[in-house]
Each structure stands twice: as C-alpha cells, then as structure tokens.
Amino acid sequence: MKLLKRGKNISVSVENITPFGLWMYVKEKEYFLSYKDYPYFKEQTLRSIQNVQLLHGFHLYWPELDVDLEIDNLENPRQYPLKSKIIRKQPKRRLARRRAVAR
C-alpha cells in the first residue's frame, strides 16, 4: 500500500491520537505510543505531534518538541529500559508568619 501526499510517498504519519496515546504508521507498520511510556506527547498540540520526520530510514524526529526516537525503540522496548520522566515542580507553599506585636 502506498500513501500519497502532494505526490510523495508517506513513510511516517500520526494516524490517531487518543486519550491514552497515539498511533503511528512508520514504514508499513503501526505502533502505539502510550502517554505512560512517552509522556512528552501528552500535553502537546495536534500540530506539533503530527509534525514528525523520518530521518535516515530509522530515526523519528519531532522538531517542534525536540523529541528523537529510533524505530528500534518502538519495536524492542525491553532493550531500552530508560524512560523519560517529566517532573513537574510543585508550587511552594508560603507559610503564614505570625507576628506578635507587643506594645
């Protein structure tokens, strides 16, 4: 099956975005990227997620998100145990200072 977009073969595309992750079509295979495993896609815009490039035939790159993945990461996740973690800073709570006014 060949997909055409403006006369070019499409070798990578984002097919569906769900509340749980996104489905990608890469070189005639489908992959599911869950937000649990790939949290950097969760709060992003549709446009930035769909702006993906396939470089060198095996490297996925999202320029607006500065995210890089190799297809091998998707096919063999057990070989790549390190995962990105997004750490959200908790707002600091201000302690109310009680001043004793002695006059």
C-alpha positions in Angstrom: 0.0 0.0 0.0 1.4 3.4 -1.0 0.1 6.5 0.6 0.5 9.7 -1.4 0.5 13.3 0.0 1.3 16.0 -2.5 2.8 13.4 -4.8 5.2 12.0 -2.3 5.3 8.6 -0.6 4.5 8.8 3.1 6.8 6.7 5.2 5.7 8.1 8.6 2.4 9.6 9.8 0.4 10.0 13.0 -2.8 8.1 12.4 -4.8 8.6 15.6 -4.5 10.5 18.9 -6.4 9.1 21.8 -6.7 10.0 25.5 -4.2 7.1 26.1 -1.6 7.7 23.5 -1.0 8.0 19.8 -1.0 5.6 16.9 1.8 6.0 14.3 2.3 4.4 10.9 6.0 4.0 10.1 7.4 2.2 7.1 4.3 0.0 6.6 3.9 -0.9 10.4 1.7 0.5 13.1 2.9 1.5 16.5 1.1 2.7 19.7 3.0 5.2 21.8 1.2 5.4 25.2 1.5 8.6 27.2 2.6 6.4 30.2 5.7 5.4 28.2 6.1 8.6 26.2 4.8 11.4 28.5 6.3 14.2 26.4 3.4 13.9 23.9 0.6 14.2 26.4 0.2 18.0 26.7 1.3 18.9 23.2 -0.7 20.4 20.3 -2.1 18.4 17.5 0.1 20.2 15.0 3.4 19.6 16.9 2.6 15.9 17.3 1.8 15.5 13.6 5.0 17.3 12.6 7.2 14.2 12.6 10.0 13.4 10.2 11.7 10.1 9.4 15.4 10.7 9.1 17.9 8.1 7.7 15.2 5.5 7.5 15.2 4.6 11.2 15.1 7.9 13.2 11.9 9.7 14.1 12.2 13.4 14.9 9.6 15.9 16.1 11.3 19.3 15.5 8.7 21.4 17.5 9.0 19.1 20.5 12.7 18.3 20.2 11.9 14.6 20.6 14.0 11.9 19.0 13.1 8.2 18.8 14.6 5.3 16.8 12.2 2.7 15.3 14.1 0.1 17.2 12.9 1.7 20.5 9.3 1.1 19.4 10.0 -2.5 18.2 12.2 -3.6 21.1 11.3 -1.6 24.2 12.8 -4.1 26.6 16.3 -3.3 25.2 15.8 0.4 26.1 14.7 0.4 29.8 15.4 4.1 30.4 12.4 6.2 30.0 12.0 9.9 30.1 10.2 11.3 33.1 8.6 14.7 33.2 9.0 16.2 36.7 6.5 18.9 37.5 7.6 21.3 40.1 5.1 21.7 42.9 4.3 25.3 43.8 5.9 26.3 47.0 3.5 26.9 49.8 4.0 30.1 51.6 3.9 29.8 55.3 1.9 32.4 57.1 4.1 34.2 59.5 2.5 35.2 62.6 3.9 38.3 64.1 3.4 39.0 67.7 3.0 42.7 68.1 4.0 43.7 71.6 3.3 47.2 72.5 
